[in-house]
Amino acid sequence: MLKRFTSSLQRRDPVRAPASVPDGMRVYAIGDIHGRADLLEELLERIGRDRTGHDGQCRIVFLGDYVNRGPSSRQVLDRLSAMAPASDEHVFLMGNHEEILLRIIDGAPALVRLFLKMGGRETLLSYGMTPAQYDAATLAQIADFLQAAVPARHRDFLHRLRTHVLLGDYLFVHAGVDVGKGPLEQDPSLTRWIRDGFADRDVDYEKVVVHGHTITDQVSQGASRIGIDTGAYASGRLTALALEQASRRILQTGSS
């Protein structure tokens, strides 16, 4: 499986020069975690082994959607928020799931219904709400619970999440871009939510966009995009894309 991914990722536009990251830098982009703290630890260990012997700079870019759906959202935020201040090698982007959670915490209880449709029950349970309490709670009570239960370090972490990062010929976002606008002209909300018109097309863009948000069984590639959300919360496959100079490789949980 890994060989098939690697071969697919090496296909390039014959007209355009191969996309690359800055010389001396290795980049790992990690797809949607969705409350799978176990898979996060496994993938970070794999990345740690993979980068052994690399003397240059490393960047680990987390593409967002850390919470909901999987069983351990709080534990994921514990791990990531502890990593955040350690160095500048970690870049954390905001996904649409973090956007909704943060807006509720900041005082938008009307979004609770949407939060629950997006797998928020599992997040609530990870913060200590019992199934019985969940079944009996009103939407307003759920908003109150989140505002009380999410600790300050998680709030601070969520408030510091970025919209995008540019590294060489690659643009990293959560969901995608409006291909009619440049990388620095994007609507931040659109980069967290877009699907139609981007992930469903073989678009041409000035950068290669690395994104999550749209689940595919395998890594998905278009002319100017690479989608690495392999549905970790359900599939058990959390995916990282490794970039160095013009090379691309895939690391996944559950693979040798």
C-alpha positions as CSV (number, residue, x, y, z in Angstrom):
1,M,0.0,0.0,0.0
2,L,2.8,2.4,0.9
3,K,4.5,1.8,-2.4
4,R,1.3,2.5,-4.3
5,F,0.8,5.8,-2.5
6,T,4.4,6.9,-3.0
7,S,4.3,6.1,-6.7
8,S,1.0,8.0,-7.1
9,L,2.5,11.0,-5.3
10,Q,5.4,11.2,-7.7
11,R,3.3,12.0,-10.7
12,R,3.9,15.6,-11.7
13,D,2.8,18.2,-14.3
14,P,5.2,17.9,-17.2
15,V,5.1,21.6,-17.8
16,R,5.5,22.9,-14.2
17,A,8.8,22.4,-12.3
18,P,8.4,19.9,-9.4
19,A,7.0,21.5,-6.2
20,S,9.5,21.6,-3.4
21,V,10.0,22.9,0.1
22,P,13.0,25.1,1.1
23,D,16.4,23.6,0.9
24,G,17.5,21.8,4.1
25,M,13.9,21.6,5.4
26,R,11.8,18.5,6.0
27,V,8.1,19.0,6.4
28,Y,5.6,16.6,7.9
29,A,1.9,17.4,7.4
30,I,-0.5,15.5,9.6
31,G,-4.2,15.0,8.6
32,D,-7.4,15.1,10.7
33,I,-6.9,13.5,14.1
34,H,-10.5,13.7,15.4
35,G,-10.1,12.6,18.9
36,R,-7.7,9.7,18.2
37,A,-5.0,10.4,20.8
38,D,-3.7,6.8,20.3
39,L,-3.1,7.3,16.6
40,L,-1.5,10.7,17.2
41,E,1.0,9.1,19.5
42,E,1.7,6.3,17.1
43,L,2.2,8.7,14.2
44,L,4.4,11.1,16.2
45,E,6.6,8.1,17.1
46,R,6.9,7.1,13.5
47,I,7.8,10.7,12.5
48,G,10.4,10.7,15.3
49,R,12.0,7.6,13.9
50,D,11.8,8.9,10.3
51,R,13.6,12.1,11.1
52,T,16.5,10.4,12.8
53,G,19.7,11.5,11.2
54,H,18.1,14.6,9.5
55,D,20.3,17.5,10.4
56,G,18.3,20.3,8.8
57,Q,15.1,22.1,9.9
58,C,11.9,20.2,10.5
59,R,8.4,21.5,10.5
60,I,5.4,19.5,11.6
61,V,2.2,21.0,10.3
62,F,-1.1,19.9,11.9
63,L,-3.9,20.5,9.5
64,G,-6.7,20.9,12.0
65,D,-9.8,18.9,13.2
66,Y,-8.3,17.7,16.4
67,V,-11.7,17.2,18.2
68,N,-15.0,15.4,17.8
69,R,-16.0,12.0,16.5
70,G,-13.1,10.0,18.1
71,P,-13.1,9.2,21.9
72,S,-10.2,11.3,23.2
73,S,-10.5,15.0,22.1
74,R,-9.4,16.3,25.4
75,Q,-6.4,14.1,25.4
76,V,-5.5,15.3,21.9
77,L,-5.7,18.9,23.0
78,D,-3.6,18.1,26.1
79,R,-0.9,16.7,23.9
80,L,-0.9,19.4,21.2
81,S,-1.2,22.3,23.6
82,A,1.8,20.9,25.5
83,M,3.8,20.8,22.3
84,A,2.8,24.3,21.1
85,P,5.2,26.5,23.1
86,A,8.1,24.1,22.9
87,S,9.6,25.4,19.6
88,D,8.7,26.9,16.3
89,E,8.9,23.6,14.5
90,H,5.2,22.8,15.2
91,V,2.5,24.7,13.2
92,F,-1.1,24.2,14.3
93,L,-3.9,25.1,11.9
94,M,-7.6,25.6,12.8
95,G,-10.1,23.1,11.4
96,N,-13.9,23.8,11.1
97,H,-14.5,21.6,14.2
98,E,-12.2,23.8,16.3
99,E,-13.9,26.9,14.9
100,I,-17.3,25.7,16.1
101,L,-16.0,24.6,19.5
102,L,-14.2,27.9,20.0
103,R,-17.2,30.0,19.1
104,I,-19.4,28.1,21.6
105,I,-16.8,28.6,24.3
106,D,-16.6,32.3,23.4
107,G,-20.3,32.7,23.8
108,A,-22.3,31.4,20.8
109,P,-24.6,28.7,22.3
110,A,-26.7,28.7,19.1
111,L,-24.0,26.6,17.5
112,V,-24.4,23.7,19.9
113,R,-26.8,21.8,17.7
114,L,-24.3,22.0,14.8
115,F,-21.5,20.9,17.1
116,L,-23.4,17.8,18.1
117,K,-24.1,16.9,14.5
118,M,-20.4,17.1,13.9
119,G,-19.6,14.5,16.5
120,G,-19.5,16.7,19.6
121,R,-20.9,14.1,21.9
122,E,-17.6,12.3,22.0
123,T,-15.8,15.6,22.9
124,L,-18.2,16.2,25.7
125,L,-17.7,12.7,27.1
126,S,-13.9,13.2,26.9
127,Y,-14.2,16.3,29.1
128,G,-16.1,14.4,31.8
129,M,-19.8,14.5,30.9
130,T,-21.5,11.1,31.4
131,P,-23.7,9.5,28.9
132,A,-26.7,10.0,31.2
133,Q,-25.9,13.6,31.7
134,Y,-25.6,14.0,27.9
135,D,-29.0,12.4,27.3
136,A,-30.7,14.7,29.8
137,A,-28.9,17.9,28.9
138,T,-30.5,20.8,27.0
139,L,-28.5,22.6,24.3
140,A,-28.0,25.6,26.7
141,Q,-26.7,23.2,29.4
142,I,-24.2,21.7,26.9
143,A,-22.9,25.2,26.1
144,D,-22.6,25.9,29.8
145,F,-20.7,22.7,30.3
146,L,-18.2,23.4,27.5
147,Q,-17.6,26.9,28.8
148,A,-16.8,25.5,32.3
149,A,-15.0,22.3,31.3
150,V,-12.5,23.4,28.7
151,P,-9.4,24.5,30.5
152,A,-7.6,27.8,29.9
153,R,-4.6,26.1,28.3
154,H,-7.0,24.5,25.7
155,R,-8.7,27.9,25.1
156,D,-5.4,29.6,24.6
157,F,-4.2,26.9,22.2
158,L,-7.4,27.2,20.2
159,H,-7.2,31.0,20.0
160,R,-3.6,30.7,18.6
161,L,-4.5,28.3,15.8
162,R,-3.4,29.6,12.4
163,T,-5.4,29.7,9.1
164,H,-2.5,28.6,6.8
165,V,1.2,28.3,6.3
166,L,3.3,28.7,3.2
167,L,6.5,26.6,2.9
168,G,8.2,26.8,-0.5
169,D,5.8,25.7,-3.2
170,Y,3.3,24.3,-0.8
171,L,0.3,26.0,0.9
172,F,-1.1,24.1,4.0
173,V,-4.7,24.7,4.9
174,H,-7.4,22.7,6.6
175,A,-10.0,22.3,3.8
176,G,-8.9,24.0,0.6
177,V,-8.8,27.3,-1.2
178,D,-10.7,29.5,-3.6
179,V,-8.6,28.9,-6.7
180,G,-9.5,32.3,-8.0
181,K,-7.6,34.1,-5.2
182,G,-4.0,34.1,-4.2
183,P,-2.7,32.3,-1.1
184,L,-2.7,35.5,1.0
185,E,-6.1,36.7,-0.3
186,Q,-8.2,33.7,1.0
187,D,-11.2,34.0,3.3
188,P,-10.1,32.2,6.5
189,S,-13.5,30.7,7.0
190,L,-13.6,29.3,3.5
191,T,-10.2,27.6,4.0
192,R,-11.7,25.7,6.9
193,W,-15.0,24.7,5.2
194,I,-14.7,24.5,1.4
195,R,-15.3,21.2,-0.3
196,D,-17.3,21.6,-3.5
197,G,-15.3,23.3,-6.2
198,F,-12.0,22.3,-4.7
199,A,-11.7,18.8,-3.4
200,D,-14.0,17.4,-6.0
201,R,-12.1,18.9,-9.0
202,D,-8.7,18.6,-10.6
203,V,-7.9,22.2,-10.0
204,D,-4.9,24.2,-11.2
205,Y,-3.4,26.6,-8.7
206,E,-0.1,28.5,-8.2
207,K,0.8,26.4,-5.1
208,V,0.3,22.8,-4.2
209,V,-2.4,22.8,-1.5
210,V,-2.0,20.2,1.2
211,H,-5.3,19.8,3.0
212,G,-7.5,17.5,5.1
213,H,-11.3,17.9,5.7
214,T,-12.5,15.7,2.9
215,I,-12.2,12.0,3.8
216,T,-10.8,9.6,1.2
217,D,-9.8,5.9,1.6
218,Q,-6.3,6.7,0.3
219,V,-4.3,9.9,-0.1
220,S,-6.0,12.0,-2.8
221,Q,-4.0,14.0,-5.3
222,G,-5.0,16.5,-8.0
223,A,-2.9,18.7,-10.2
224,S,-2.4,21.2,-7.4
225,R,-3.6,19.6,-4.2
226,I,-2.9,16.6,-1.9
227,G,-5.7,15.5,0.5
228,I,-4.5,13.5,3.5
229,D,-7.7,13.0,5.6
230,T,-8.0,9.2,5.6
231,G,-10.8,9.2,8.2
232,A,-8.6,8.3,11.2
233,Y,-11.4,8.2,13.7
234,A,-13.1,5.4,11.8
235,S,-10.4,3.8,9.7
236,G,-7.5,3.8,12.2
237,R,-5.3,5.3,9.5
238,L,-3.9,8.7,10.5
239,T,-1.7,10.0,7.7
240,A,1.3,12.2,7.4
241,L,2.8,13.6,4.2
242,A,6.6,14.0,4.4
243,L,8.1,16.6,2.0
244,E,11.8,17.2,1.4
245,Q,13.2,19.1,-1.5
246,A,11.0,17.8,-4.4
247,S,10.3,14.4,-2.8
248,R,7.0,13.2,-1.3
249,R,6.4,10.2,1.0
250,I,3.5,8.9,3.1
251,L,3.7,7.8,6.7
252,Q,0.6,6.1,8.2
253,T,-0.5,4.5,11.4
254,G,-1.1,0.8,11.1
255,S,1.5,0.3,8.4
256,S,5.0,-1.2,8.6
